[in-house]
Amino acid sequence: MTLIVTVAVALAVWAHLAFFLAVILKNNTIADVFWGLGFLVVVWTSLFVSGNFQPRAWLVVGLVTLWGLRL
């Protein structure tokens, strides 16, 4: 699979997990938590699928991780 398809599948699985968890718990506020962590799913999946472990890639992953955790 290409990088974008793999990331899209990972993000779709993450979104479905959030949806089913919200339905089970009957609490839609968990969407706020899953939204920010969704960026982590995208950036970490992209890093490992691409295999690009250059310093610049780690910088981007680190900054997006901080931003996603902040959300």
PQR file with spaces between the fields and no chain letter, atoms N, CA, C, O and H, PARSE charges and radii, in Angstrom:
ATOM       1  N    MET     1       0.845   -1.190    0.000 -0.4000 1.5000
ATOM       2  CA   MET     1       0.000    0.000    0.000 -0.0000 2.0000
ATOM       3  C    MET     1       0.881    1.240    0.000  0.5500 1.7000
ATOM       4  O    MET     1       2.007    1.228    0.497 -0.5500 1.4000
ATOM       5  N    THR     2       0.357    2.271   -0.550 -0.4000 1.5000
ATOM       6  CA   THR     2       1.102    3.524   -0.542 -0.0000 2.0000
ATOM       7  C    THR     2       1.002    4.167    0.832  0.5500 1.7000
ATOM       8  O    THR     2       0.197    3.760    1.671 -0.5500 1.4000
ATOM       9  H    THR     2      -0.558    2.281   -0.953  0.4000 1.0000
ATOM      10  N    LEU     3       1.818    5.159    1.042 -0.4000 1.5000
ATOM      11  CA   LEU     3       1.865    5.845    2.333 -0.0000 2.0000
ATOM      12  C    LEU     3       0.525    6.469    2.684  0.5500 1.7000
ATOM      13  O    LEU     3       0.046    6.317    3.808 -0.5500 1.4000
ATOM      14  H    LEU     3       2.471    5.490    0.361  0.4000 1.0000
ATOM      15  N    ILE     4      -0.078    7.161    1.746 -0.4000 1.5000
ATOM      16  CA   ILE     4      -1.325    7.869    2.057 -0.0000 2.0000
ATOM      17  C    ILE     4      -2.471    6.904    2.340  0.5500 1.7000
ATOM      18  O    ILE     4      -3.325    7.184    3.180 -0.5500 1.4000
ATOM      19  H    ILE     4       0.311    7.285    0.833  0.4000 1.0000
ATOM      20  N    VAL     5      -2.493    5.784    1.651 -0.4000 1.5000
ATOM      21  CA   VAL     5      -3.544    4.791    1.900 -0.0000 2.0000
ATOM      22  C    VAL     5      -3.357    4.170    3.282  0.5500 1.7000
ATOM      23  O    VAL     5      -4.327    3.974    4.014 -0.5500 1.4000
ATOM      24  H    VAL     5      -1.799    5.557    0.968  0.4000 1.0000
ATOM      25  N    THR     6      -2.128    3.866    3.636 -0.4000 1.5000
ATOM      26  CA   THR     6      -1.847    3.292    4.945 -0.0000 2.0000
ATOM      27  C    THR     6      -2.228    4.253    6.066  0.5500 1.7000
ATOM      28  O    THR     6      -2.826    3.847    7.063 -0.5500 1.4000
ATOM      29  H    THR     6      -1.339    4.025    3.042  0.4000 1.0000
ATOM      30  N    VAL     7      -1.884    5.514    5.903 -0.4000 1.5000
ATOM      31  CA   VAL     7      -2.235    6.525    6.914 -0.0000 2.0000
ATOM      32  C    VAL     7      -3.748    6.695    6.989  0.5500 1.7000
ATOM      33  O    VAL     7      -4.302    6.838    8.079 -0.5500 1.4000
ATOM      34  H    VAL     7      -1.398    5.844    5.093  0.4000 1.0000
ATOM      35  N    ALA     8      -4.415    6.680    5.848 -0.4000 1.5000
ATOM      36  CA   ALA     8      -5.872    6.812    5.832 -0.0000 2.0000
ATOM      37  C    ALA     8      -6.540    5.639    6.539  0.5500 1.7000
ATOM      38  O    ALA     8      -7.508    5.826    7.276 -0.5500 1.4000
ATOM      39  H    ALA     8      -3.965    6.563    4.963  0.4000 1.0000
ATOM      40  N    VAL     9      -6.032    4.444    6.321 -0.4000 1.5000
ATOM      41  CA   VAL     9      -6.595    3.262    6.988 -0.0000 2.0000
ATOM      42  C    VAL     9      -6.361    3.353    8.498  0.5500 1.7000
ATOM      43  O    VAL     9      -7.268    3.071    9.281 -0.5500 1.4000
ATOM      44  H    VAL     9      -5.246    4.292    5.722  0.4000 1.0000
ATOM      45  N    ALA    10      -5.165    3.739    8.904 -0.4000 1.5000
ATOM      46  CA   ALA    10      -4.870    3.871   10.334 -0.0000 2.0000
ATOM      47  C    ALA    10      -5.774    4.915   10.984  0.5500 1.7000
ATOM      48  O    ALA    10      -6.267    4.712   12.094 -0.5500 1.4000
ATOM      49  H    ALA    10      -4.429    3.968    8.267  0.4000 1.0000
ATOM      50  N    LEU    11      -5.988    6.023   10.295 -0.4000 1.5000
ATOM      51  CA   LEU    11      -6.840    7.075   10.838 -0.0000 2.0000
ATOM      52  C    LEU    11      -8.300    6.643   10.863  0.5500 1.7000
ATOM      53  O    LEU    11      -9.031    7.007   11.785 -0.5500 1.4000
ATOM      54  H    LEU    11      -5.587    6.187    9.394  0.4000 1.0000
ATOM      55  N    ALA    12      -8.732    5.886    9.882 -0.4000 1.5000
ATOM      56  CA   ALA    12     -10.108    5.376    9.870 -0.0000 2.0000
ATOM      57  C    ALA    12     -10.330    4.397   11.020  0.5500 1.7000
ATOM      58  O    ALA    12     -11.381    4.419   11.660 -0.5500 1.4000
ATOM      59  H    ALA    12      -8.139    5.591    9.134  0.4000 1.0000
ATOM      60  N    VAL    13      -9.357    3.550   11.282 -0.4000 1.5000
ATOM      61  CA   VAL    13      -9.458    2.626   12.415 -0.0000 2.0000
ATOM      62  C    VAL    13      -9.522    3.411   13.719  0.5500 1.7000
ATOM      63  O    VAL    13     -10.316    3.087   14.602 -0.5500 1.4000
ATOM      64  H    VAL    13      -8.503    3.532   10.763  0.4000 1.0000
ATOM      65  N    TRP    14      -8.690    4.440   13.843 -0.4000 1.5000
ATOM      66  CA   TRP    14      -8.680    5.285   15.043 -0.0000 2.0000
ATOM      67  C    TRP    14     -10.037    5.976   15.235  0.5500 1.7000
ATOM      68  O    TRP    14     -10.559    6.020   16.350 -0.5500 1.4000
ATOM      69  H    TRP    14      -8.044    4.703   13.126  0.4000 1.0000
ATOM      70  N    ALA    15     -10.600    6.509   14.162 -0.4000 1.5000
ATOM      71  CA   ALA    15     -11.889    7.204   14.247 -0.0000 2.0000
ATOM      72  C    ALA    15     -13.014    6.235   14.601  0.5500 1.7000
ATOM      73  O    ALA    15     -13.908    6.574   15.377 -0.5500 1.4000
ATOM      74  H    ALA    15     -10.176    6.473   13.257  0.4000 1.0000
ATOM      75  N    HIS    16     -12.969    5.044   14.040 -0.4000 1.5000
ATOM      76  CA   HIS    16     -13.997    4.053   14.372 -0.0000 2.0000
ATOM      77  C    HIS    16     -13.880    3.604   15.831  0.5500 1.7000
ATOM      78  O    HIS    16     -14.887    3.382   16.503 -0.5500 1.4000
ATOM      79  H    HIS    16     -12.243    4.769   13.410  0.4000 1.0000
ATOM      80  N    LEU    17     -12.662    3.475   16.301 -0.4000 1.5000
ATOM      81  CA   LEU    17     -12.457    3.144   17.709 -0.0000 2.0000
ATOM      82  C    LEU    17     -13.060    4.216   18.605  0.5500 1.7000
ATOM      83  O    LEU    17     -13.729    3.906   19.591 -0.5500 1.4000
ATOM      84  H    LEU    17     -11.845    3.655   15.754  0.4000 1.0000
ATOM      85  N    ALA    18     -12.824    5.468   18.263 -0.4000 1.5000
ATOM      86  CA   ALA    18     -13.393    6.569   19.044 -0.0000 2.0000
ATOM      87  C    ALA    18     -14.913    6.547   18.990  0.5500 1.7000
ATOM      88  O    ALA    18     -15.575    6.764   20.005 -0.5500 1.4000
ATOM      89  H    ALA    18     -12.281    5.720   17.462  0.4000 1.0000
ATOM      90  N    PHE    19     -15.461    6.292   17.828 -0.4000 1.5000
ATOM      91  CA   PHE    19     -16.916    6.260   17.685 -0.0000 2.0000
ATOM      92  C    PHE    19     -17.534    5.149   18.527  0.5500 1.7000
ATOM      93  O    PHE    19     -18.489    5.378   19.270 -0.5500 1.4000
ATOM      94  H    PHE    19     -14.923    6.116   17.004  0.4000 1.0000
ATOM      95  N    PHE    20     -16.978    3.940   18.404 -0.4000 1.5000
ATOM      96  CA   PHE    20     -17.543    2.819   19.145 -0.0000 2.0000
ATOM      97  C    PHE    20     -17.383    2.996   20.649  0.5500 1.7000
ATOM      98  O    PHE    20     -18.266    2.619   21.420 -0.5500 1.4000
ATOM      99  H    PHE    20     -16.203    3.754   17.800  0.4000 1.0000
ATOM     100  N    LEU    21     -16.269    3.563   21.063 -0.4000 1.5000
ATOM     101  CA   LEU    21     -16.069    3.829   22.482 -0.0000 2.0000
ATOM     102  C    LEU    21     -17.065    4.875   22.985  0.5500 1.7000
ATOM     103  O    LEU    21     -17.590    4.752   24.092 -0.5500 1.4000
ATOM     104  H    LEU    21     -15.552    3.869   20.437  0.4000 1.0000
ATOM     105  N    ALA    22     -17.324    5.893   22.183 -0.4000 1.5000
ATOM     106  CA   ALA    22     -18.299    6.917   22.563 -0.0000 2.0000
ATOM     107  C    ALA    22     -19.704    6.327   22.656  0.5500 1.7000
ATOM     108  O    ALA    22     -20.472    6.695   23.545 -0.5500 1.4000
ATOM     109  H    ALA    22     -16.898    5.993   21.284  0.4000 1.0000
ATOM     110  N    VAL    23     -20.042    5.430   21.759 -0.4000 1.5000
ATOM     111  CA   VAL    23     -21.359    4.790   21.801 -0.0000 2.0000
ATOM     112  C    VAL    23     -21.485    3.904   23.035  0.5500 1.7000
ATOM     113  O    VAL    23     -22.509    3.928   23.718 -0.5500 1.4000
ATOM     114  H    VAL    23     -19.418    5.131   21.037  0.4000 1.0000
ATOM     115  N    ILE    24     -20.453    3.128   23.321 -0.4000 1.5000
ATOM     116  CA   ILE    24     -20.492    2.230   24.471 -0.0000 2.0000
ATOM     117  C    ILE    24     -20.595    3.021   25.776  0.5500 1.7000
ATOM     118  O    ILE    24     -21.377    2.678   26.662 -0.5500 1.4000
ATOM     119  H    ILE    24     -19.620    3.109   22.766  0.4000 1.0000
ATOM     120  N    LEU    25     -19.797    4.082   25.879 -0.4000 1.5000
ATOM     121  CA   LEU    25     -19.788    4.881   27.105 -0.0000 2.0000
ATOM     122  C    LEU    25     -20.914    5.912   27.155  0.5500 1.7000
ATOM     123  O    LEU    25     -21.165    6.514   28.199 -0.5500 1.4000
ATOM     124  H    LEU    25     -19.162    4.361   25.159  0.4000 1.0000
ATOM     125  N    LYS    26     -21.591    6.113   26.026 -0.4000 1.5000
ATOM     126  CA   LYS    26     -22.633    7.137   25.899 -0.0000 2.0000
ATOM     127  C    LYS    26     -22.094    8.503   26.336  0.5500 1.7000
ATOM     128  O    LYS    26     -22.719    9.239   27.100 -0.5500 1.4000
ATOM     129  H    LYS    26     -21.388    5.624   25.177  0.4000 1.0000
ATOM     130  N    ASN    27     -20.914    8.795   25.817 -0.4000 1.5000
ATOM     131  CA   ASN    27     -20.218   10.025   26.172 -0.0000 2.0000
ATOM     132  C    ASN    27     -19.474   10.534   24.940  0.5500 1.7000
ATOM     133  O    ASN    27     -18.447    9.974   24.556 -0.5500 1.4000
ATOM     134  H    ASN    27     -20.407    8.197   25.197  0.4000 1.0000
ATOM     135  N    ASN    28     -19.985   11.579   24.331 -0.4000 1.5000
ATOM     136  CA   ASN    28     -19.368   12.109   23.114 -0.0000 2.0000
ATOM     137  C    ASN    28     -18.200   13.050   23.379  0.5500 1.7000
ATOM     138  O    ASN    28     -17.544   13.494   22.437 -0.5500 1.4000
ATOM     139  H    ASN    28     -20.819   12.033   24.643  0.4000 1.0000
ATOM     140  N    THR    29     -17.933   13.360   24.633 -0.4000 1.5000
ATOM     141  CA   THR    29     -16.836   14.274   24.921 -0.0000 2.0000
ATOM     142  C    THR    29     -15.469   13.632   24.705  0.5500 1.7000
ATOM     143  O    THR    29     -14.458   14.334   24.658 -0.5500 1.4000
ATOM     144  H    THR    29     -18.466   12.999   25.398  0.4000 1.0000
ATOM     145  N    ILE    30     -15.427   12.310   24.573 -0.4000 1.5000
ATOM     146  CA   ILE    30     -14.132   11.682   24.316 -0.0000 2.0000
ATOM     147  C    ILE    30     -13.626   12.009   22.914  0.5500 1.7000
ATOM     148  O    ILE    30     -12.460   11.770   22.601 -0.5500 1.4000
ATOM     149  H    ILE    30     -16.248   11.741   24.611  0.4000 1.0000
ATOM     150  N    ALA    31     -14.487   12.546   22.083 -0.4000 1.5000
ATOM     151  CA   ALA    31     -14.055   12.943   20.737 -0.0000 2.0000
ATOM     152  C    ALA    31     -12.959   14.003   20.813  0.5500 1.7000
ATOM     153  O    ALA    31     -12.086   14.051   19.946 -0.5500 1.4000
ATOM     154  H    ALA    31     -15.435   12.740   22.337  0.4000 1.0000
ATOM     155  N    ASP    32     -12.995   14.848   21.836 -0.4000 1.5000
ATOM     156  CA   ASP    32     -11.959   15.873   21.997 -0.0000 2.0000
ATOM     157  C    ASP    32     -10.590   15.245   22.238  0.5500 1.7000
ATOM     158  O    ASP    32      -9.583   15.720   21.713 -0.5500 1.4000
ATOM     159  H    ASP    32     -13.704   14.809   22.540  0.4000 1.0000
ATOM     160  N    VAL    33     -10.556   14.192   23.023 -0.4000 1.5000
ATOM     161  CA   VAL    33      -9.292   13.511   23.300 -0.0000 2.0000
ATOM     162  C    VAL    33      -8.792   12.795   22.050  0.5500 1.7000
ATOM     163  O    VAL    33      -7.613   12.878   21.707 -0.5500 1.4000
ATOM     164  H    VAL    33     -11.375   13.806   23.450  0.4000 1.0000
ATOM     165  N    PHE    34      -9.695   12.093   21.374 -0.4000 1.5000
ATOM     166  CA   PHE    34      -9.308   11.344   20.185 -0.0000 2.0000
ATOM     167  C    PHE    34      -8.908   12.259   19.033  0.5500 1.7000
ATOM     168  O    PHE    34      -8.100   11.874   18.188 -0.5500 1.4000
ATOM     169  H    PHE    34     -10.653   12.025   21.653  0.4000 1.0000
ATOM     170  N    TRP    35      -9.463   13.461   18.992 -0.4000 1.5000
ATOM     171  CA   TRP    35      -9.130   14.396   17.912 -0.0000 2.0000
ATOM     172  C    TRP    35      -7.654   14.760   17.962  0.5500 1.7000
ATOM     173  O    TRP    35      -6.957   14.655   16.953 -0.5500 1.4000
ATOM     174  H    TRP    35     -10.119   13.774   19.679  0.4000 1.0000
ATOM     175  N    GLY    36      -7.176   15.182   19.112 -0.4000 1.5000
ATOM     176  CA   GLY    36      -5.770   15.567   19.230 -0.0000 2.0000
ATOM     177  C    GLY    36      -4.828   14.404   19.021  0.5500 1.7000
ATOM     178  O    GLY    36      -3.783   14.550   18.386 -0.5500 1.4000
ATOM     179  H    GLY    36      -7.742   15.267   19.932  0.4000 1.0000
ATOM     180  N    LEU    37      -5.193   13.250   19.551 -0.4000 1.5000
ATOM     181  CA   LEU    37      -4.338   12.081   19.399 -0.0000 2.0000
ATOM     182  C    LEU    37      -4.374   11.523   17.980  0.5500 1.7000
ATOM     183  O    LEU    37      -3.497   10.748   17.598 -0.5500 1.4000
ATOM     184  H    LEU    37      -6.042   13.131   20.066  0.4000 1.0000
ATOM     185  N    GLY    38      -5.371   11.905   17.203 -0.4000 1.5000
ATOM     186  CA   GLY    38      -5.431   11.494   15.807 -0.0000 2.0000
ATOM     187  C    GLY    38      -4.258   12.034   15.001  0.5500 1.7000
ATOM     188  O    GLY    38      -3.790   11.391   14.062 -0.5500 1.4000
ATOM     189  H    GLY    38      -6.083   12.534   17.513  0.4000 1.0000
ATOM     190  N    PHE    39      -3.787   13.219   15.374 -0.4000 1.5000
ATOM     191  CA   PHE    39      -2.610   13.772   14.701 -0.0000 2.0000
ATOM     192  C    PHE    39      -1.378   12.923   14.992  0.5500 1.7000
ATOM     193  O    PHE    39      -0.493   12.785   14.147 -0.5500 1.4000
ATOM     194  H    PHE    39      -4.167   13.741   16.138  0.4000 1.0000
ATOM     195  N    LEU    40      -1.330   12.358   16.191 -0.4000 1.5000
ATOM     196  CA   LEU    40      -0.215   11.472   16.524 -0.0000 2.0000
ATOM     197  C    LEU    40      -0.270   10.194   15.697  0.5500 1.7000
ATOM     198  O    LEU    40       0.762    9.683   15.264 -0.5500 1.4000
ATOM     199  H    LEU    40      -2.049   12.471   16.877  0.4000 1.0000
ATOM     200  N    VAL    41      -1.463    9.688   15.484 -0.4000 1.5000
ATOM     201  CA   VAL    41      -1.621    8.489   14.654 -0.0000 2.0000
ATOM     202  C    VAL    41      -1.088    8.762   13.244  0.5500 1.7000
ATOM     203  O    VAL    41      -0.383    7.937   12.664 -0.5500 1.4000
ATOM     204  H    VAL    41      -2.302   10.104   15.836  0.4000 1.0000
ATOM     205  N    VAL    42      -1.432    9.913   12.715 -0.4000 1.5000
ATOM     206  CA   VAL    42      -1.004   10.260   11.354 -0.0000 2.0000
ATOM     207  C    VAL    42       0.509   10.416   11.272  0.5500 1.7000
ATOM     208  O    VAL    42       1.139    9.844   10.383 -0.5500 1.4000
ATOM     209  H    VAL    42      -2.005   10.584   13.187  0.4000 1.0000
ATOM     210  N    VAL    43       1.096   11.176   12.179 -0.4000 1.5000
ATOM     211  CA   VAL    43       2.522   11.472   12.059 -0.0000 2.0000
ATOM     212  C    VAL    43       3.384   10.245   12.363  0.5500 1.7000
ATOM     213  O    VAL    43       4.391   10.027   11.689 -0.5500 1.4000
ATOM     214  H    VAL    43       0.584   11.640   12.901  0.4000 1.0000
ATOM     215  N    TRP    44       3.011    9.442   13.363 -0.4000 1.5000
ATOM     216  CA   TRP    44       3.809    8.267   13.695 -0.0000 2.0000
ATOM     217  C    TRP    44       3.648    7.170   12.649  0.5500 1.7000
ATOM     218  O    TRP    44       4.611    6.475   12.326 -0.5500 1.4000
ATOM     219  H    TRP    44       2.193    9.620   13.910  0.4000 1.0000
ATOM     220  N    THR    45       2.447    7.012   12.123 -0.4000 1.5000
ATOM     221  CA   THR    45       2.247    6.043   11.052 -0.0000 2.0000
ATOM     222  C    THR    45       3.050    6.451    9.817  0.5500 1.7000
ATOM     223  O    THR    45       3.676    5.613    9.168 -0.5500 1.4000
ATOM     224  H    THR    45       1.665    7.577   12.386  0.4000 1.0000
ATOM     225  N    SER    46       3.025    7.721    9.508 -0.4000 1.5000
ATOM     226  CA   SER    46       3.790    8.216    8.359 -0.0000 2.0000
ATOM     227  C    SER    46       5.279    7.973    8.536  0.5500 1.7000
ATOM     228  O    SER    46       5.971    7.581    7.597 -0.5500 1.4000
ATOM     229  H    SER    46       2.516    8.401   10.035  0.4000 1.0000
ATOM     230  N    LEU    47       5.764    8.208    9.743 -0.4000 1.5000
ATOM     231  CA   LEU    47       7.197    8.023    9.998 -0.0000 2.0000
ATOM     232  C    LEU    47       7.613    6.574    9.797  0.5500 1.7000
ATOM     233  O    LEU    47       8.591    6.301    9.101 -0.5500 1.4000
ATOM     234  H    LEU    47       5.202    8.527   10.506  0.4000 1.0000
ATOM     235  N    PHE    48       6.884    5.649   10.395 -0.4000 1.5000
ATOM     236  CA   PHE    48       7.306    4.255   10.331 -0.0000 2.0000
ATOM     237  C    PHE    48       7.049    3.614    8.971  0.5500 1.7000
ATOM     238  O    PHE    48       7.815    2.750    8.544 -0.5500 1.4000
ATOM     239  H    PHE    48       6.090    5.871   10.960  0.4000 1.0000
ATOM     240  N    VAL    49       5.991    4.021    8.291 -0.4000 1.5000
ATOM     241  CA   VAL    49       5.728    3.448    6.969 -0.0000 2.0000
ATOM     242  C    VAL    49       6.719    3.986    5.945  0.5500 1.7000
ATOM     243  O    VAL    49       7.181    3.247    5.076 -0.5500 1.4000
ATOM     244  H    VAL    49       5.369    4.723    8.638  0.4000 1.0000
ATOM     245  N    SER    50       7.046    5.264    6.045 -0.4000 1.5000
ATOM     246  CA   SER    50       7.977    5.843    5.076 -0.0000 2.0000
ATOM     247  C    SER    50       9.410    5.380    5.312  0.5500 1.7000
ATOM     248  O    SER    50      10.201    5.288    4.373 -0.5500 1.4000
ATOM     249  H    SER    50       6.671    5.865    6.751  0.4000 1.0000
ATOM     250  N    GLY    51       9.740    5.089    6.565 -0.4000 1.5000
ATOM     251  CA   GLY    51      11.106    4.668    6.875 -0.0000 2.0000
ATOM     252  C    GLY    51      12.101    5.804    6.828  0.5500 1.7000
ATOM     253  O    GLY    51      13.309    5.568    6.809 -0.5500 1.4000
ATOM     254  H    GLY    51       9.097    5.163    7.328  0.4000 1.0000
ATOM     255  N    ASN    52      11.620    7.023    6.808 -0.4000 1.5000
ATOM     256  CA   ASN    52      12.482    8.193    6.760 -0.0000 2.0000
ATOM     257  C    ASN    52      12.815    8.626    8.187  0.5500 1.7000
ATOM     258  O    ASN    52      12.030    9.323    8.831 -0.5500 1.4000
ATOM     259  H    ASN    52      10.639    7.214    6.824  0.4000 1.0000
ATOM     260  N    PHE    53      13.978    8.211    8.672 -0.4000 1.5000
ATOM     261  CA   PHE    53      14.364    8.503   10.047 -0.0000 2.0000
ATOM     262  C    PHE    53      15.463    9.561   10.106  0.5500 1.7000
ATOM     263  O    PHE    53      16.350    9.506   10.958 -0.5500 1.4000
ATOM     264  H    PHE    53      14.615    7.645    8.149  0.4000 1.0000
ATOM     265  N    GLN    54      15.392   10.511    9.199 -0.4000 1.5000
ATOM     266  CA   GLN    54      16.348   11.608    9.175 -0.0000 2.0000
ATOM     267  C    GLN    54      16.041   12.577   10.314  0.5500 1.7000
ATOM     268  O    GLN    54      14.919   12.588   10.822 -0.5500 1.4000
ATOM     269  H    GLN    54      14.672   10.556    8.507  0.4000 1.0000
ATOM     270  N    PRO    55      17.009   13.385   10.723 -0.5600 1.5000
ATOM     271  CA   PRO    55      16.771   14.336   11.825  0.2800 2.0000
ATOM     272  C    PRO    55      15.605   15.285   11.567  0.5500 1.7000
ATOM     273  O    PRO    55      14.868   15.629   12.491 -0.5500 1.4000
ATOM     274  N    ARG    56      15.438   15.706   10.326 -0.4000 1.5000
ATOM     275  CA   ARG    56      14.342   16.620   10.016 -0.0000 2.0000
ATOM     276  C    ARG    56      12.981   15.947   10.229  0.5500 1.7000
ATOM     277  O    ARG    56      12.038   16.578   10.706 -0.5500 1.4000
ATOM     278  H    ARG    56      16.037   15.427    9.575  0.4000 1.0000
ATOM     279  N    ALA    57      12.889   14.671    9.875 -0.4000 1.5000
ATOM     280  CA   ALA    57      11.646   13.924   10.088 -0.0000 2.0000
ATOM     281  C    ALA    57      11.364   13.784   11.579  0.5500 1.7000
ATOM     282  O    ALA    57      10.219   13.927   12.009 -0.5500 1.4000
ATOM     283  H    ALA    57      13.655   14.158    9.488  0.4000 1.0000
ATOM     284  N    TRP    58      12.398   13.504   12.373 -0.4000 1.5000
ATOM     285  CA   TRP    58      12.211   13.398   13.820 -0.0000 2.0000
ATOM     286  C    TRP    58      11.793   14.731   14.428  0.5500 1.7000
ATOM     287  O    TRP    58      11.009   14.766   15.377 -0.5500 1.4000
ATOM     288  H    TRP    58      13.328   13.388   12.025  0.4000 1.0000
ATOM     289  N    LEU    59      12.309   15.817   13.888 -0.4000 1.5000
ATOM     290  CA   LEU    59      11.905   17.142   14.368 -0.0000 2.0000
ATOM     291  C    LEU    59      10.423   17.375   14.118  0.5500 1.7000
ATOM     292  O    LEU    59       9.702   17.835   15.004 -0.5500 1.4000
ATOM     293  H    LEU    59      12.945   15.789   13.118  0.4000 1.0000
ATOM     294  N    VAL    60       9.974   17.061   12.922 -0.4000 1.5000
ATOM     295  CA   VAL    60       8.553   17.229   12.594 -0.0000 2.0000
ATOM     296  C    VAL    60       7.693   16.333   13.472  0.5500 1.7000
ATOM     297  O    VAL    60       6.666   16.769   13.992 -0.5500 1.4000
ATOM     298  H    VAL    60      10.560   16.688   12.203  0.4000 1.0000
ATOM     299  N    VAL    61       8.108   15.086   13.638 -0.4000 1.5000
ATOM     300  CA   VAL    61       7.344   14.156   14.479 -0.0000 2.0000
ATOM     301  C    VAL    61       7.293   14.664   15.915  0.5500 1.7000
ATOM     302  O    VAL    61       6.245   14.607   16.559 -0.5500 1.4000
ATOM     303  H    VAL    61       8.942   14.732   13.215  0.4000 1.0000
ATOM     304  N    GLY    62       8.399   15.151   16.409 -0.4000 1.5000
ATOM     305  CA   GLY    62       8.434   15.673   17.779 -0.0000 2.0000
ATOM     306  C    GLY    62       7.539   16.879   17.970  0.5500 1.7000
ATOM     307  O    GLY    62       6.825   16.969   18.969 -0.5500 1.4000
ATOM     308  H    GLY    62       9.250   15.197   15.887  0.4000 1.0000
ATOM     309  N    LEU    63       7.566   17.799   17.034 -0.4000 1.5000
ATOM     310  CA   LEU    63       6.730   18.992   17.136 -0.0000 2.0000
ATOM     311  C    LEU    63       5.257   18.671   17.002  0.5500 1.7000
ATOM     312  O    LEU    63       4.431   19.217   17.734 -0.5500 1.4000
ATOM     313  H    LEU    63       8.146   17.726   16.223  0.4000 1.0000
ATOM     314  N    VAL    64       4.919   17.789   16.074 -0.4000 1.5000
ATOM     315  CA   VAL    64       3.503   17.398   15.917 -0.0000 2.0000
ATOM     316  C    VAL    64       3.036   16.620   17.146  0.5500 1.7000
ATOM     317  O    VAL    64       1.889   16.761   17.570 -0.5500 1.4000
ATOM     318  H    VAL    64       5.590   17.345   15.480  0.4000 1.0000
ATOM     319  N    THR    65       3.911   15.808   17.715 -0.4000 1.5000
ATOM     320  CA   THR    65       3.549   15.065   18.928 -0.0000 2.0000
ATOM     321  C    THR    65       3.259   16.022   20.068  0.5500 1.7000
ATOM     322  O    THR    65       2.264   15.856   20.774 -0.5500 1.4000
ATOM     323  H    THR    65       4.843   15.693   17.371  0.4000 1.0000
ATOM     324  N    LEU    66       4.095   17.005   20.258 -0.4000 1.5000
ATOM     325  CA   LEU    66       3.839   17.997   21.312 -0.0000 2.0000
ATOM     326  C    LEU    66       2.512   18.728   21.062  0.5500 1.7000
ATOM     327  O    LEU    66       1.726   18.944   21.984 -0.5500 1.4000
ATOM     328  H    LEU    66       4.903   17.140   19.685  0.4000 1.0000
ATOM     329  N    TRP    67       2.284   19.094   19.826 -0.4000 1.5000
ATOM     330  CA   TRP    67       1.053   19.805   19.483 -0.0000 2.0000
ATOM     331  C    TRP    67      -0.172   18.914   19.681  0.5500 1.7000
ATOM     332  O    TRP    67      -1.189   19.365   20.209 -0.5500 1.4000
ATOM     333  H    TRP    67       2.922   18.918   19.077  0.4000 1.0000
ATOM     334  N    GLY    68      -0.082   17.664   19.264 -0.4000 1.5000
ATOM     335  CA   GLY    68      -1.206   16.742   19.416 -0.0000 2.0000
ATOM     336  C    GLY    68      -1.515   16.449   20.876  0.5500 1.7000
ATOM     337  O    GLY    68      -2.680   16.346   21.259 -0.5500 1.4000
ATOM     338  H    GLY    68       0.744   17.297   18.835  0.4000 1.0000
ATOM     339  N    LEU    69      -0.481   16.317   21.687 -0.4000 1.5000
ATOM     340  CA   LEU    69      -0.700   16.092   23.112 -0.0000 2.0000
ATOM     341  C    LEU    69      -1.295   17.318   23.790  0.5500 1.7000
ATOM     342  O    LEU    69      -2.070   17.204   24.740 -0.5500 1.4000
ATOM     343  H    LEU    69       0.466   16.401   21.376  0.4000 1.0000
ATOM     344  N    ARG    70      -0.925   18.481   23.295 -0.4000 1.5000
ATOM     345  CA   ARG    70      -1.459   19.723   23.854 -0.0000 2.0000
ATOM     346  C    ARG    70      -2.959   19.819   23.598  0.5500 1.7000
ATOM     347  O    ARG    70      -3.710   20.333   24.426 -0.5500 1.4000
ATOM     348  H    ARG    70      -0.295   18.573   22.524  0.4000 1.0000
ATOM     349  N    LEU    71      -3.385   19.318   22.439 -0.4000 1.5000
ATOM     350  CA   LEU    71      -4.810   19.378   22.121 -0.0000 2.0000
ATOM     351  C    LEU    71      -5.580   18.465   23.031  0.5500 1.7000
ATOM     352  O    LEU    71      -6.803   18.374   22.922 -0.5500 1.4000
ATOM     353  H    LEU    71      -2.775   18.900   21.766  0.4000 1.0000
